[in-house]
Amino acid sequence: MTSEISPHLWFPEARLTFHPDRASDVEIHPLRGLLRFGPYSSGLVPDPIRIATIAPAGEGHRLYAFMKELAQEFEPTERKDYLPKWQGFRATFNLEMRGAAKGCHIELDARLAGEMKDSPTPHVILADRLLRAIQTLEMRREEFDIIFIYVPLSWKSGFVGTKGDDFDLHDHLKAATAARRIPIQLVREDRALAYPDRASVMWRIGLALYTKAGGVPWKLAEADPEAAYIGISYAVRPSDSDKPRFVTCCSQVFDAEGAGLEFVAYDAHEVEVHRDNPFLSRSEMFRVMTRSMDLYRRRHSGRTPRSVTVHKTTEFQPQEIDGCMEALHLCETVDLVQVVEDVGWRGVRVERSRQGGSKGEVARYPVSRGTLLPLGDRESLLWMHGDVVGIGRGAYFQGSRSTPRPIRLVRHAGHGPWDQTARSALALAKMNWNNDALYDPLPVTMGYAKVLARVVKRMSGLGSAPYQFRFFM
């Protein structure tokens, strides 16, 4: 027994590409890349993007004022070492954004506030009124691209359900509109309108708006062209629901460039529960993997990927491994990797002592993002969060506080060095188009799966057709 640990590895920050043909249009900084080169799908998104609106009585003007802000310029007042100046929607995405036709703007009945106040279930009143407005706009679907919904603080009593009622206004509306294939953007008074750094707000809403309209801001510049990545998550419906309790949610099947705007979801019937975690039978896992591969082949001219990596947060049970291997038998390599977010490990960077001598001293900056520490053949620690070089003048530490903790990667199937597993996880952490940060704390396979699981369980019917993730953002 020894207290020594394995030598660590470090992987540089993944580069992003902003043009399908020009190999020179690459950057590690996503926002800086947009300003230098424009979005990856430039010229392929409808111009202009037309915005329909829903607002409380007499408050539609607040949405119009917010839309005007998107066209203006703002200097950042926070994260100045990372966040560039917002130069306006047109300058950033090379297209216009404007209000839809006159009949695509709805102000709700002035009696809504009083009805919510008098009701023991104000969330039911609010959700019903908003869905009726959305249904009205749906009749003019050809006249708009996205719906902006202004959510004032006066509706706060309707944001969540009463005690014991599993209701969330955001997820409820996303579930209803995703089924209709209508992208929406909630504009909250206490967030988008009140947040003091307007550059930060504009970057986040601008990215979401462009992606919800069908745009692709960036892709990964360096990846195995024959690799695919799948994220699996399970949603649990409320116990009083008349639908099957578990929903298997397969997040986007990402290709080598990190692109994956569709996912499959279905009700799982053969489910075992261990320590409150659901696990699929062999046949159920075979089913979800087969549908995932069908989705990949449909996007890649019938081609099967050479390698597949599957991520999920719980361990892979033997029957799940068998189901994966049966469905992915045409692939040369299959890695089944458990991504554990909550770990007890911490790490600090130790540098050579400035006074000389053999004993080092703790550095001023945290462990570098991209640091990999193997714990054995089947486990490793990967710092998704940490110090990054090349973003600002010196080192850049996203969030600038706390000691970054790693994630733990547990390989339940597959073999070989950890290099590709770690590189792909780090790269996929930069593929969340619903965020203006340099990276997410998890690969997007897991991050998107969480969102999908939360919303999908509220959908009345899943159907068999794939869903586009932009409707769930």
C-alpha positions as CSV (number, residue, x, y, z in Angstrom):
1,M,0.0,0.0,0.0
2,T,1.4,3.4,-0.9
3,S,0.2,7.0,-0.5
4,E,1.6,8.0,-3.9
5,I,-0.8,8.8,-6.7
6,S,-0.3,8.5,-10.5
7,P,1.4,11.2,-12.5
8,H,-1.2,13.7,-13.8
9,L,-1.8,14.7,-17.4
10,W,-3.0,18.0,-18.8
11,F,-5.0,18.7,-22.0
12,P,-5.1,22.2,-23.6
13,E,-8.3,24.1,-24.1
14,A,-10.4,22.8,-27.1
15,R,-10.6,25.1,-30.1
16,L,-13.9,26.1,-31.7
17,T,-14.6,26.6,-35.4
18,F,-16.8,29.3,-36.8
19,H,-16.9,28.4,-40.5
20,P,-17.6,25.0,-42.2
21,D,-14.9,25.5,-44.8
22,R,-12.3,28.0,-43.5
23,A,-9.9,26.1,-41.3
24,S,-8.4,29.4,-40.1
25,D,-11.6,30.6,-38.4
26,V,-10.9,29.0,-35.0
27,E,-10.8,30.3,-31.4
28,I,-10.8,28.9,-27.9
29,H,-12.9,31.8,-26.7
30,P,-16.5,31.3,-28.0
31,L,-17.7,35.0,-27.8
32,R,-14.4,36.4,-29.2
33,G,-14.7,33.9,-32.0
34,L,-18.2,35.1,-32.9
35,L,-17.1,38.7,-33.1
36,R,-14.0,37.8,-35.2
37,F,-15.6,35.4,-37.6
38,G,-19.4,35.4,-37.2
39,P,-21.5,32.3,-36.4
40,Y,-20.8,28.9,-38.0
41,S,-24.2,28.8,-39.7
42,S,-24.0,32.4,-41.1
43,G,-26.4,32.8,-44.0
44,L,-28.5,29.8,-43.1
45,V,-30.8,31.3,-40.5
46,P,-34.0,33.2,-41.6
47,D,-33.3,37.0,-41.8
48,P,-34.8,38.7,-40.0
49,I,-35.7,36.6,-36.9
50,R,-39.3,37.6,-36.1
51,I,-40.3,37.9,-32.5
52,A,-43.9,37.4,-31.3
53,T,-44.7,38.6,-27.7
54,I,-46.9,37.8,-24.8
55,A,-47.1,40.3,-21.8
56,P,-49.4,41.3,-19.0
57,A,-52.0,44.0,-19.7
58,G,-50.4,47.3,-20.4
59,E,-46.8,46.0,-20.2
60,G,-46.0,45.0,-23.8
61,H,-43.8,48.1,-24.1
62,R,-41.3,46.5,-21.7
63,L,-40.6,43.7,-24.1
64,Y,-40.3,46.1,-27.0
65,A,-37.7,48.1,-25.0
66,F,-35.8,44.9,-24.2
67,M,-35.7,44.0,-27.9
68,K,-34.3,47.4,-28.7
69,E,-31.5,46.8,-26.1
70,L,-30.5,43.7,-28.1
71,A,-29.7,46.0,-31.0
72,Q,-27.6,48.4,-28.9
73,E,-24.0,48.2,-27.7
74,F,-23.0,47.6,-24.1
75,E,-19.6,47.4,-22.3
76,P,-19.3,44.7,-19.7
77,T,-19.2,45.7,-16.0
78,E,-18.4,42.2,-14.7
79,R,-16.1,39.3,-15.9
80,K,-14.1,41.9,-17.8
81,D,-11.2,39.4,-18.2
82,Y,-13.6,37.2,-20.2
83,L,-16.7,39.0,-21.4
84,P,-16.2,41.1,-24.6
85,K,-18.3,44.2,-25.5
86,W,-21.8,43.4,-26.8
87,Q,-21.8,45.0,-30.2
88,G,-25.5,44.5,-31.1
89,F,-27.4,41.6,-32.5
90,R,-26.7,42.5,-36.1
91,A,-23.0,42.9,-35.7
92,T,-22.6,39.7,-33.8
93,F,-24.8,37.3,-35.8
94,N,-24.9,39.0,-39.3
95,L,-28.7,39.2,-39.4
96,E,-31.6,41.3,-38.1
97,M,-34.0,40.7,-35.3
98,R,-37.4,42.5,-35.2
99,G,-40.9,42.2,-34.0
100,A,-43.3,39.9,-35.9
101,A,-46.5,41.1,-37.7
102,K,-49.0,43.2,-35.8
103,G,-51.3,40.3,-34.9
104,C,-48.5,38.4,-33.2
105,H,-48.4,40.5,-30.0
106,I,-50.7,39.6,-27.1
107,E,-51.4,41.4,-23.8
108,L,-53.2,39.3,-21.3
109,D,-56.5,40.2,-19.6
110,A,-56.1,42.8,-16.9
111,R,-58.2,40.6,-14.6
112,L,-55.5,38.0,-14.4
113,A,-53.7,39.5,-11.4
114,G,-56.9,39.5,-9.4
115,E,-57.9,36.0,-10.3
116,M,-54.4,34.7,-9.3
117,K,-54.7,36.5,-6.0
118,D,-58.1,35.0,-5.2
119,S,-57.2,31.5,-6.3
120,P,-55.7,28.8,-4.0
121,T,-53.8,27.6,-7.1
122,P,-52.5,30.7,-8.8
123,H,-50.1,28.6,-10.9
124,V,-53.0,26.8,-12.6
125,I,-54.6,30.1,-13.5
126,L,-51.4,31.6,-14.9
127,A,-50.4,28.5,-16.8
128,D,-53.8,28.2,-18.4
129,R,-53.9,31.9,-19.5
130,L,-50.4,31.7,-21.0
131,L,-51.1,28.5,-22.8
132,R,-54.2,29.9,-24.3
133,A,-52.2,32.9,-25.5
134,I,-49.7,30.6,-27.1
135,Q,-52.4,28.6,-28.8
136,T,-53.8,31.9,-30.2
137,L,-50.3,32.7,-31.6
138,E,-50.0,29.2,-33.0
139,M,-52.7,29.9,-35.5
140,R,-50.3,32.5,-37.0
141,R,-47.3,30.2,-36.9
142,E,-46.0,31.2,-40.3
143,E,-45.7,34.9,-39.2
144,F,-43.1,34.5,-36.3
145,D,-40.0,32.5,-35.4
146,I,-39.8,32.8,-31.6
147,I,-42.2,34.0,-28.8
148,F,-40.9,36.3,-26.1
149,I,-42.9,36.0,-22.8
150,Y,-42.6,38.8,-20.3
151,V,-42.8,37.4,-16.7
152,P,-43.2,40.1,-14.1
153,L,-42.6,39.7,-10.4
154,S,-46.3,40.2,-9.8
155,W,-46.8,36.7,-11.1
156,K,-44.4,35.2,-8.5
157,S,-47.2,33.2,-6.8
158,G,-47.6,31.3,-10.1
159,F,-44.0,30.4,-10.6
160,V,-44.2,27.1,-8.7
161,G,-47.0,24.9,-7.4
162,T,-48.5,24.6,-4.0
163,K,-47.0,22.1,-1.5
164,G,-46.9,18.6,-2.9
165,D,-47.6,19.9,-6.5
166,D,-44.6,19.2,-8.8
167,F,-45.1,22.3,-10.9
168,D,-42.6,24.7,-12.4
169,L,-43.8,27.4,-14.7
170,H,-40.7,27.4,-16.9
171,D,-40.7,23.7,-17.4
172,H,-44.5,23.5,-17.8
173,L,-44.4,26.0,-20.7
174,K,-41.4,24.4,-22.3
175,A,-43.1,21.0,-22.3
176,A,-46.2,22.4,-23.9
177,T,-44.5,24.5,-26.6
178,A,-41.9,21.8,-27.4
179,A,-44.7,19.5,-28.3
180,R,-46.0,22.2,-30.7
181,R,-42.5,22.8,-32.0
182,I,-42.6,26.5,-31.0
183,P,-39.5,28.0,-29.4
184,I,-40.1,30.5,-26.5
185,Q,-37.9,32.8,-24.4
186,L,-39.0,33.8,-21.0
187,V,-38.0,37.4,-20.1
188,R,-38.2,37.7,-16.3
189,E,-38.5,41.1,-14.7
190,D,-36.2,40.1,-11.8
191,R,-33.5,38.6,-14.1
192,A,-33.2,39.8,-17.7
193,L,-34.7,43.2,-17.0
194,A,-33.1,43.8,-13.6
195,Y,-29.6,42.4,-14.0
196,P,-27.1,45.3,-13.9
197,D,-24.6,44.1,-16.5
198,R,-26.5,44.6,-19.7
199,A,-23.6,43.2,-21.8
200,S,-23.9,39.8,-20.0
201,V,-27.7,39.8,-20.4
202,M,-27.5,40.6,-24.1
203,W,-24.9,37.9,-24.8
204,R,-27.0,35.2,-23.1
205,I,-30.3,36.2,-24.6
206,G,-28.6,36.8,-28.0
207,L,-27.1,33.4,-28.1
208,A,-30.3,31.7,-27.0
209,L,-32.3,33.7,-29.6
210,Y,-29.9,32.8,-32.5
211,T,-29.9,29.1,-31.5
212,K,-33.7,28.9,-31.0
213,A,-34.1,30.3,-34.5
214,G,-32.2,27.3,-35.8
215,G,-28.7,28.7,-35.8
216,V,-25.3,27.1,-34.9
217,P,-23.0,29.6,-33.2
218,W,-19.9,27.3,-33.3
219,K,-18.7,23.7,-33.5
220,L,-15.6,21.8,-32.3
221,A,-12.6,22.3,-34.5
222,E,-10.7,19.2,-33.7
223,A,-12.4,15.8,-33.1
224,D,-12.5,12.3,-34.5
225,P,-14.8,12.6,-37.5
226,E,-16.1,9.0,-36.9
227,A,-16.9,9.4,-33.2
228,A,-20.3,9.9,-31.5
229,Y,-21.3,10.8,-28.0
230,I,-24.5,9.9,-26.3
231,G,-25.9,11.1,-22.9
232,I,-28.6,9.3,-21.0
233,S,-30.7,10.6,-18.2
234,Y,-33.9,9.3,-16.5
235,A,-36.9,11.5,-15.6
236,V,-39.2,10.5,-12.8
237,R,-42.8,11.6,-13.1
238,P,-44.9,12.6,-10.1
239,S,-46.3,9.7,-8.2
240,D,-49.9,10.9,-8.8
241,S,-49.4,11.0,-12.6
242,D,-51.4,8.5,-14.8
243,K,-48.4,8.1,-17.1
244,P,-45.6,5.5,-16.6
245,R,-43.4,6.7,-13.7
246,F,-40.1,6.5,-15.5
247,V,-39.1,8.2,-18.8
248,T,-35.8,7.3,-20.4
249,C,-34.4,10.4,-21.9
250,C,-31.6,10.1,-24.4
251,S,-30.0,13.5,-24.9
252,Q,-28.6,14.6,-28.2
253,V,-26.5,12.1,-30.0
254,F,-23.5,14.4,-30.6
255,D,-21.2,13.9,-33.6
256,A,-17.5,14.6,-33.7
257,E,-18.0,18.3,-34.0
258,G,-20.2,18.4,-31.0
259,A,-23.4,19.1,-33.0
260,G,-26.6,17.4,-31.9
261,L,-29.8,19.3,-32.0
262,E,-32.1,16.3,-31.7
263,F,-32.8,13.7,-29.1
264,V,-35.1,10.7,-28.6
265,A,-37.2,10.1,-25.5
266,Y,-39.7,7.4,-24.6
267,D,-41.5,5.7,-21.7
268,A,-39.5,2.9,-20.2
269,H,-41.4,-0.1,-18.9
270,E,-38.7,-2.5,-17.8
271,V,-37.0,-0.5,-15.0
272,E,-35.4,-1.7,-11.8
273,V,-34.7,0.7,-8.9
274,H,-31.6,0.5,-6.8
275,R,-30.9,3.1,-4.1
276,D,-33.6,5.4,-5.7
277,N,-31.8,5.2,-9.1
278,P,-33.5,3.6,-12.1
279,F,-31.7,1.1,-14.3
280,L,-32.9,-0.3,-17.6
281,S,-33.3,-3.9,-18.6
282,R,-31.2,-5.3,-21.5
283,S,-34.0,-4.9,-24.0
284,E,-34.8,-1.3,-22.9
285,M,-31.2,-0.3,-23.2
286,F,-30.9,-2.0,-26.6
287,R,-34.0,0.0,-27.6
288,V,-32.7,3.4,-26.6
289,M,-29.2,2.8,-28.1
290,T,-30.7,1.5,-31.4
291,R,-32.9,4.6,-31.7
292,S,-29.9,6.8,-30.9
293,M,-27.9,5.1,-33.7
294,D,-30.8,5.5,-36.1
295,L,-30.8,9.2,-35.3
296,Y,-27.1,9.5,-35.9
297,R,-27.3,7.5,-39.2
298,R,-30.2,9.7,-40.4
299,R,-27.9,12.8,-40.0
300,H,-24.8,11.1,-41.5
301,S,-26.1,9.5,-44.7
302,G,-26.6,6.1,-43.2
303,R,-23.0,5.9,-41.8
304,T,-22.4,4.1,-38.5
305,P,-19.8,5.8,-36.2
306,R,-16.5,4.0,-35.7
307,S,-16.5,4.8,-31.9
308,V,-19.2,5.6,-29.5
309,T,-19.0,7.0,-25.9
310,V,-22.0,6.8,-23.7
311,H,-22.3,9.1,-20.6
312,K,-24.7,8.7,-17.7
313,T,-24.6,9.7,-14.0
314,T,-25.2,6.3,-12.5
315,E,-23.2,3.1,-12.9
316,F,-23.9,0.8,-15.9
317,Q,-25.5,-2.4,-14.6
318,P,-24.5,-5.7,-16.4
319,Q,-27.8,-5.9,-18.2
320,E,-27.4,-2.3,-19.4
321,I,-23.9,-3.0,-20.7
322,D,-25.2,-6.1,-22.6
323,G,-27.9,-4.0,-24.2
324,C,-25.4,-1.3,-25.3
325,M,-23.0,-3.8,-26.7
326,E,-25.7,-5.6,-28.6
327,A,-27.1,-2.4,-30.2
328,L,-23.6,-1.0,-30.9
329,H,-22.0,-4.1,-32.3
330,L,-21.1,-2.4,-35.6
331,C,-18.9,0.1,-33.8
332,E,-15.2,-0.7,-33.4
333,T,-14.9,0.8,-30.0
334,V,-17.6,1.4,-27.3
335,D,-16.9,3.3,-24.0
336,L,-19.5,3.3,-21.3
337,V,-18.5,6.1,-18.9
338,Q,-20.2,7.1,-15.6
339,V,-19.8,10.8,-14.9
340,V,-19.9,11.5,-11.2
341,E,-20.3,15.2,-10.3
342,D,-20.3,15.1,-6.5
343,V,-16.9,13.9,-5.4
344,G,-14.9,14.6,-2.2
345,W,-11.6,15.1,-4.0
346,R,-9.9,18.5,-4.1
347,G,-6.6,19.6,-5.5
348,V,-4.2,22.5,-5.3
349,R,-1.4,23.5,-7.5
350,V,2.1,23.3,-6.0
351,E,5.0,25.3,-7.6
352,R,8.7,25.4,-6.9
353,S,9.5,27.5,-3.9
354,R,10.7,31.0,-4.8
355,Q,13.2,30.7,-1.9
356,G,14.7,27.6,-3.4
357,G,14.9,24.2,-1.8
358,S,13.2,21.0,-2.6
359,K,9.8,21.7,-1.0
360,G,7.3,23.5,-3.1
361,E,4.6,26.0,-2.2
362,V,0.9,26.4,-3.0
363,A,0.4,28.5,-6.2
364,R,-1.7,31.6,-6.4
365,Y,-3.9,30.0,-9.0
366,P,-6.0,26.8,-8.9
367,V,-5.4,23.5,-10.7
368,S,-5.5,24.0,-14.4
369,R,-8.7,23.0,-16.3
370,G,-7.9,19.9,-18.3
371,T,-5.9,18.2,-15.5
372,L,-6.4,14.4,-15.5
373,L,-5.4,12.3,-12.5
374,P,-5.9,8.5,-13.1
375,L,-7.0,6.5,-10.1
376,G,-6.5,3.2,-11.8
377,D,-7.5,1.4,-14.9
378,R,-11.2,2.2,-14.5
379,E,-11.4,5.5,-12.7
380,S,-9.9,9.0,-13.1
381,L,-10.4,12.5,-11.9
382,L,-10.8,15.3,-14.4
383,W,-10.8,19.0,-13.6
384,M,-13.5,20.5,-15.8
385,H,-13.2,23.7,-13.8
386,G,-9.9,25.5,-13.2
387,D,-7.3,27.9,-14.4
388,V,-7.2,28.6,-18.2
389,V,-4.5,30.3,-20.2
390,G,-5.1,32.3,-23.3
391,I,-8.4,34.0,-22.4
392,G,-7.3,37.2,-20.9
393,R,-3.9,38.9,-20.2
394,G,-2.9,36.2,-17.7
395,A,-4.6,33.2,-16.1
396,Y,-8.4,33.0,-16.2
397,F,-10.4,31.3,-13.5
398,Q,-14.1,31.2,-14.3
399,G,-16.2,32.3,-11.3
400,S,-13.0,33.4,-9.5
401,R,-13.9,31.7,-6.2
402,S,-13.8,28.4,-4.4
403,T,-11.4,25.5,-4.9
404,P,-12.4,23.7,-8.1
405,R,-13.5,20.1,-7.6
406,P,-13.0,17.5,-10.3
407,I,-15.5,15.1,-11.7
408,R,-14.9,11.4,-11.5
409,L,-15.0,9.3,-14.7
410,V,-15.7,5.6,-14.2
411,R,-15.3,3.4,-17.2
412,H,-17.7,0.4,-17.2
413,A,-16.8,-0.8,-20.7
414,G,-13.9,0.1,-23.0
415,H,-10.2,0.1,-22.6
416,G,-7.0,2.0,-23.5
417,P,-5.6,5.3,-22.3
418,W,-7.8,8.1,-20.9
419,D,-6.7,10.7,-23.4
420,Q,-9.6,10.6,-25.8
421,T,-12.2,10.2,-23.0
422,A,-10.9,13.3,-21.2
423,R,-10.4,15.4,-24.3
424,S,-13.9,14.7,-25.5
425,A,-15.5,15.6,-22.1
426,L,-13.5,18.8,-21.9
427,A,-14.5,19.8,-25.5
428,L,-18.2,18.9,-25.0
429,A,-18.3,21.2,-22.0
430,K,-17.9,24.1,-24.5
431,M,-20.9,23.1,-26.6
432,N,-23.8,24.6,-24.6
433,W,-25.2,27.2,-26.9
434,N,-27.6,28.4,-24.1
435,N,-24.8,29.9,-22.0
436,D,-22.2,32.7,-22.6
437,A,-19.6,31.1,-20.3
438,L,-16.3,29.6,-21.6
439,Y,-17.4,26.1,-20.5
440,D,-19.9,24.2,-18.4
441,P,-19.0,22.1,-15.3
442,L,-20.2,19.0,-17.2
443,P,-20.0,17.7,-20.8
444,V,-23.0,18.8,-22.7
445,T,-24.1,15.2,-23.0
446,M,-24.9,15.3,-19.3
447,G,-25.9,19.0,-19.0
448,Y,-28.5,18.7,-21.8
449,A,-29.7,15.4,-20.4
450,K,-30.6,17.1,-17.1
451,V,-32.6,19.8,-18.8
452,L,-34.4,17.2,-21.0
453,A,-35.3,14.9,-18.1
454,R,-36.7,17.8,-16.2
455,V,-39.0,19.0,-19.0
456,V,-39.9,15.7,-20.7
457,K,-41.6,14.3,-17.6
458,R,-44.1,17.1,-17.9
459,M,-45.0,16.3,-21.5
460,S,-48.4,14.6,-22.0
461,G,-47.2,12.4,-24.9
462,L,-43.7,11.7,-26.2
463,G,-44.4,10.2,-29.6
464,S,-41.8,8.5,-31.7
465,A,-40.3,11.4,-33.7
466,P,-37.0,12.9,-32.5
467,Y,-37.2,16.3,-30.7
468,Q,-35.0,19.3,-31.4
469,F,-33.3,20.6,-28.3
470,R,-33.8,24.2,-29.2
471,F,-37.4,23.9,-28.2
472,F,-36.4,23.0,-24.6
473,M,-33.8,25.7,-24.1
